[in-house]
Every structure is written in C-alpha cells, then in structure tokens.
Amino acid sequence: MSRRRPVLAATALAAATLLAACAADDGAAAGAAGSAADTSAAVRVADVSSANHLTLGRTSGLVDDALDEAGLAAEWFGPYTVPTVAYDALLTDRADVTTTDASQLLSWAAEDRDVVAFALETTSGDDQGVVVGANVPVSGVADLRGLTVAVGPTPGGVGDYVLAKALATVGLTSDDVQRVYLSESDATAEFVAGTVDAWATEDQYFATAQSLPGAVVVARGDQVGSNDATVHVVSRAFAHEHPEVVRALYDGLVAQAAAVHEKPSAVTDLYSRAGAPGDAIKVIGTFDVPDVAPLDDAGVERLRAFADDLVRLGFLGVEPHMAHVAYDVTAGSGS
C-alpha cells in the first residue's frame, strides 16, 4: 500500500481518466508555482494522490496538527494523480516536500539531485507481486519463462523489481520473460484483454489484478524478499535550513501511521470514496498497514538493502553513498 493511487476501474476507460488527470495536474502545478511566493512562511507540500501516510495525514489533519504544534503551517498542492508532476515541483523548487518510491530516490542520487529522504514507509511486501491472467497455464514462477509480463512504465520500477526478485528465486532472470513497459492504465486494459500473460505490479493494481476472475498470484513481495519502500523526501537545502519543519512532518507521519494501525479502514474508506471496485477494496483491506521509520541506522540499512538489490539485478549501476540520500530526523542532522 506504500505507493497507492486511487484505484482505476479495470477497463480501458482508465487510460482516458489518466490523460485527463495529467492536464489537471499540469494546471495545479502551475498554480502552485504562482502561489508559492504568497506563502513563503509555509512548508509547501506536493501531495501525491495515494494512500501513503502523508496524503492520509492531510485528510485526517494529523500532519497539520503536528506542524501547528511546532508553530508551523503547510501549504498543500495537489493531490497529483500523476506523481511526476509532484516530483517536478520539488526538483524546480516549487515545493519543499513530496512522496515517492525508494527507487526514484536512488535514481535521483545517481543524477546528483540534492534530494534526501527523511521518512520510510515499509510493509512486508504483501501488497506487490506477479499475477497471471485467466487461462494462462502457469502454476508457479518457473512457468513464466517466455511469457509476456507487464511491469509498469519505468525500467527498474516496482513491477520490474518484484518480477526480477521473483524470477531469481527459481534461477531465472528478467531476460527469460518478455517484459512490456506500460502505464498502469494501459497495463490494466491489456491484462483484462489478455494481450499480456501476466502483470508484475503493486498496491491497488495488484489488488485489482488478483481480484479478476481466473487470475492467479504466483509471487508476492513478502515471499521473494522485497526490500522496496516508500520515502518522504525534501531537498537537502530545505532539510538543513528548516530541521524543525522536517521533524514536525515526521511526527505527523508517525501519528498518522498509528491512527491507521488503530483504524485500518481509513485506507479502504479512501478507495471507496475514489470509486474503487469492491472486489479490489476487499483485497486492499488484507494488506499490511505501512510502518513509518526514520532514516536512522536501521532505516539506512533497509534502504541500502534495496539499493544492493537494484545493483545486483542490473537496475542501478552503483549504490549511492547513503549519506547523500538520507536525513535522520532523530539525530537532528543529515548528510
């Protein structure tokens, strides 16, 4: 559930919905740029439209409460249904904070982007995996050899990663299957139509895929040792100039995680309001609630394990220096 976006119906209509969202997000980003000068005292949060704890904390008010206790305030932009719009706002100094996958953080490190993570969201990995479509004669991971597998839009992304981890458990590599890079909306349509044999995906898409009649889950992240995580990030300059803001944001995330552990239906309620299919919501309700952790020694080791996976699987050329990507709010200092 770490990177969830509102569930799209398992039809080709999802593609049109996503295109419309792109246009809306571009307009919202422009609005964020225009309004930033008027609220320079507030932390500018580019909210990715997903069931991560920052987004949930906006809805519940717990993130704002934590900031308020520190005498601070948030200016919320979004929510963005296309995460790259939020990323662009952060990278062009039109936002101070956003949420992404750890693989994106490590890619930024390889590009020498001055972005650091200050909080991790981790689960067991039960919310990601590989699903085979109906009428495809597959009983396990080894049977994926030679089949077409949708893996998401980005090489080295979550789908690509969890597929590679699964294949490695039976001595195969990604070269033993035909990977197809598709947006989630296109992957949804093609998986439903049967034009791809399998789908390696995450979160609500993983739930949607396995809830379809005849679909079979052949691997889950928790079964193949996934080290994937969601990260909440700020620019390096912002972390050093405003450590009290980053600490307050972290405290808000911790409070939100505790609230969801106490009432997990907060997540499924969000998907219900977004119009997610009922069968998918039932599956989402079985996923672990993410924990929030700082980038202390243990958090850095989790991130390093993920980076090691990406290097070993060929998705990352070299592991970045962890001090370049981590900011430890519990120590009050970073890189």
C-alpha positions in Angstrom: 0.0 0.0 0.0 3.0 2.2 0.1 2.5 3.9 -3.2 -1.2 3.6 -3.7 -3.1 5.9 -6.1 -6.9 5.9 -6.3 -7.9 2.6 -7.9 -8.8 2.8 -11.5 -11.5 0.5 -12.9 -10.2 -2.5 -14.8 -11.2 -1.1 -18.2 -9.7 0.8 -21.0 -11.6 3.9 -19.6 -8.7 4.2 -17.1 -6.4 5.5 -19.8 -8.7 8.4 -20.7 -9.1 9.2 -17.0 -5.3 9.3 -16.5 -4.8 11.6 -19.5 -7.4 14.0 -18.1 -5.6 13.9 -14.8 -2.4 14.8 -16.4 -3.9 18.0 -17.8 -5.4 18.8 -14.4 -2.1 18.1 -12.6 -0.2 20.4 -15.0 -2.6 23.2 -14.2 -2.3 22.5 -10.5 1.5 22.6 -10.7 1.3 26.0 -12.4 -1.0 27.2 -9.7 1.5 26.0 -7.1 4.3 28.0 -8.7 2.2 31.1 -8.8 1.0 30.9 -5.2 4.3 29.9 -3.6 5.6 33.5 -3.3 2.5 34.4 -1.3 3.1 31.8 1.4 6.8 31.7 1.8 6.5 31.0 5.5 4.6 27.8 5.0 6.1 24.4 4.0 5.0 23.6 0.5 3.7 20.0 0.2 3.3 18.4 -3.2 0.7 15.7 -2.3 0.8 12.6 -4.4 -2.7 11.1 -4.8 -2.1 7.9 -2.9 -2.8 6.2 0.4 0.6 7.0 1.8 0.7 8.5 5.3 1.4 12.0 4.1 -1.8 12.0 2.0 -3.8 10.3 4.7 -2.4 12.8 7.2 -3.6 15.7 5.1 -7.1 14.2 5.1 -7.1 13.5 8.8 -5.4 16.7 9.8 -2.7 15.0 11.8 0.1 16.3 9.7 -1.3 19.9 10.0 -1.7 19.3 13.8 2.0 18.3 14.1 3.1 21.3 12.2 0.8 23.6 14.2 2.3 22.3 17.5 5.7 23.4 16.2 4.3 26.8 15.2 4.3 26.0 11.5 1.9 25.6 8.7 1.6 23.6 5.4 0.5 24.8 2.0 -0.8 21.8 0.2 -0.6 21.4 -3.6 -2.4 18.7 -5.4 -3.2 15.9 -4.8 -1.4 14.9 -8.0 -2.6 11.7 -9.7 0.5 11.8 -11.9 3.4 11.6 -9.5 6.0 13.1 -11.9 4.2 16.4 -11.7 4.8 16.5 -7.9 8.4 15.4 -8.5 8.9 18.3 -10.9 7.6 20.7 -8.4 10.1 19.5 -5.8 13.0 19.5 -8.2 12.3 23.0 -9.5 11.9 24.5 -6.0 8.1 25.0 -6.3 7.5 22.5 -3.5 9.5 21.5 -0.4 8.1 18.0 0.3 6.7 15.1 -1.6 6.4 11.3 -1.6 7.9 8.7 -3.9 9.3 5.2 -4.2 12.8 4.4 -2.9 13.8 3.5 -6.5 13.1 7.1 -7.6 15.2 8.5 -4.7 18.1 6.3 -5.7 17.7 7.4 -9.3 17.9 11.0 -8.2 21.0 10.2 -6.3 22.6 8.8 -9.4 21.7 12.0 -11.2 23.3 14.1 -8.3 20.0 15.6 -7.4 20.0 17.2 -3.9 17.0 15.3 -2.6 17.0 13.4 0.8 14.6 11.1 2.4 13.5 11.8 6.0 11.0 9.0 6.5 10.4 5.5 5.3 7.1 3.7 4.9 7.6 -0.1 4.9 5.4 -3.2 4.7 6.1 -6.9 4.5 5.7 -6.7 0.7 2.3 -8.4 0.6 1.0 -5.5 -1.5 3.1 -6.2 -4.6 3.7 -9.2 -6.8 3.1 -11.1 -10.0 -0.3 -12.1 -11.2 -1.0 -14.4 -14.1 -4.2 -13.9 -16.2 -7.0 -16.3 -16.6 -6.5 -19.3 -19.0 -2.7 -19.0 -18.9 -1.2 -22.4 -17.9 1.1 -21.3 -15.1 1.3 -22.8 -11.7 4.5 -21.1 -10.4 7.2 -18.6 -11.1 9.3 -21.0 -13.2 6.4 -21.2 -15.7 6.7 -17.5 -16.5 9.6 -18.3 -18.8 8.9 -16.9 -22.3 5.6 -15.2 -21.3 4.8 -11.5 -21.7 4.7 -9.6 -18.4 3.6 -6.0 -17.9 5.9 -4.3 -15.5 4.8 -0.7 -15.3 6.0 2.3 -17.2 9.5 2.6 -15.8 12.5 0.3 -16.1 13.7 -0.6 -12.6 10.3 0.5 -11.1 8.4 -1.6 -8.6 6.9 -4.0 -11.1 10.3 -4.6 -12.8 11.9 -5.1 -9.5 9.5 -7.5 -7.9 9.4 -9.6 -11.1 13.2 -9.8 -11.1 13.2 -10.8 -7.4 10.6 -13.5 -8.1 12.5 -14.9 -11.1 15.7 -15.0 -9.1 14.1 -17.4 -6.6 13.9 -20.1 -9.4 17.2 -19.3 -11.1 15.7 -17.2 -13.9 16.4 -13.5 -14.9 14.3 -10.8 -16.5 15.8 -11.9 -19.8 13.8 -15.1 -19.5 10.5 -13.3 -20.0 9.2 -10.7 -22.3 8.8 -7.5 -20.3 6.3 -4.9 -21.5 6.6 -1.4 -20.1 3.1 0.1 -19.8 1.4 2.7 -17.8 -0.9 1.3 -15.1 -3.9 2.2 -17.1 -2.7 0.5 -20.2 -1.5 -2.5 -18.2 -5.0 -2.7 -16.7 -6.6 -2.7 -20.1 -4.2 -5.2 -21.6 -4.2 -7.6 -18.7 -8.0 -7.6 -18.8 -8.0 -8.2 -22.5 -5.4 -11.0 -22.2 -2.9 -9.3 -24.5 -0.2 -9.8 -21.8 0.1 -13.1 -19.9 1.0 -11.6 -16.5 1.3 -8.4 -14.6 4.0 -7.5 -12.1 2.6 -4.6 -10.1 1.8 -3.2 -6.7 -0.9 -1.8 -4.4 -4.3 -1.2 -5.8 -3.3 -2.6 -9.2 -2.0 -5.7 -7.6 -5.4 -5.9 -5.8 -7.3 -5.3 -8.9 -5.4 -7.8 -10.9 -5.8 -10.7 -8.4 -9.5 -9.9 -7.9 -10.3 -10.6 -11.6 -11.9 -14.0 -12.3 -9.4 -16.7 -13.0 -6.3 -14.6 -12.1 -3.6 -16.4 -10.1 -0.9 -14.8 -7.9 2.4 -16.6 -8.5 4.6 -14.5 -6.3 4.3 -11.8 -3.6 6.9 -9.3 -2.4 6.9 -10.8 1.1 7.6 -14.2 -0.4 10.6 -13.1 -2.6 12.3 -10.8 -0.1 11.3 -7.4 -1.5 13.1 -4.5 0.1 11.0 -1.9 -1.6 9.8 1.1 0.4 8.1 4.4 0.0 10.1 7.5 1.0 9.0 11.0 2.0 11.6 13.5 0.7 12.7 17.1 0.9 15.5 19.0 -0.8 18.9 18.8 1.0 18.9 22.6 1.4 15.4 22.6 3.0 16.4 19.9 5.5 19.4 21.8 6.7 17.7 25.2 6.7 14.4 24.0 8.3 15.2 20.9 10.5 12.2 21.8 12.8 9.8 21.6 9.8 11.2 18.2 8.7 10.9 16.9 12.3 7.3 18.1 12.6 6.4 16.5 9.3 7.9 13.2 10.5 6.0 13.4 13.8 2.8 13.9 11.8 3.6 10.8 9.7 4.2 8.8 12.8 0.8 10.0 14.3 -1.0 9.1 11.1 0.6 5.6 10.9 -0.6 5.0 14.5 -4.1 6.2 13.6 -4.3 3.8 10.6 -3.0 0.9 12.6 -5.8 1.6 15.1 -8.3 2.0 12.3 -7.2 0.3 9.0 -10.5 1.0 7.4 -9.2 4.6 6.8 -7.4 3.2 3.8 -10.2 1.2 2.3 -12.6 4.1 3.0 -10.3 6.3 0.9 -10.5 3.8 -2.0 -14.2 3.5 -1.6 -14.6 7.3 -1.9 -12.4 7.2 -5.0 -14.8 4.7 -6.6 -12.6 1.6 -6.5 -14.1 -1.7 -7.4 -15.5 -3.5 -4.4 -13.5 -6.7 -5.1 -10.3 -4.8 -5.2 -11.1 -3.0 -2.0 -11.6 -6.3 -0.2 -8.1 -7.3 -1.2 -6.6 -4.0 -0.3 -8.1 -4.5 3.2 -5.9 -7.5 3.7 -2.6 -5.7 3.0 -0.3 -4.7 5.9 -0.5 -1.1 7.1 2.8 0.6 6.4 5.1 1.5 9.3 6.9 4.8 9.4 10.6 4.8 10.3 13.3 7.4 10.3 16.5 7.3 8.2 18.5 6.3 11.3 21.0 3.4 11.1 18.2 0.8 10.8 16.4 2.9 8.1 19.6 3.4 6.1 20.3 -0.3 6.2 16.8 -1.0 4.8 17.5 1.5 2.0 20.9 0.0 1.4 19.4 -3.5 1.1 17.1 -2.2 -1.6 20.0 -0.4 -3.4 22.0 -3.6 -3.2 19.1 -5.5 -4.9 18.9 -2.9 -7.6 22.6 -3.1 -8.3 22.7 -6.9 -8.3 19.6 -7.1 -10.6 21.2 -4.6 -13.0 18.7 -1.7 -12.4 21.3 0.6 -10.8 24.9 1.0 -11.8 26.4 1.6 -8.4 25.0 2.0 -4.9 24.9 5.7 -3.9 26.6 6.9 -0.8 23.8 6.6 1.8 24.7 9.9 3.5 23.8 11.5 0.2 20.2 10.3 0.2 19.3 10.1 3.9 18.4 12.7 6.6 18.0 11.4 10.1 15.4 13.5 12.0 16.1 11.6 15.2 19.7 12.8 15.2 18.8 16.3 14.2 21.3 16.2 11.3 21.7 14.7 7.9 24.4 14.5 5.2 
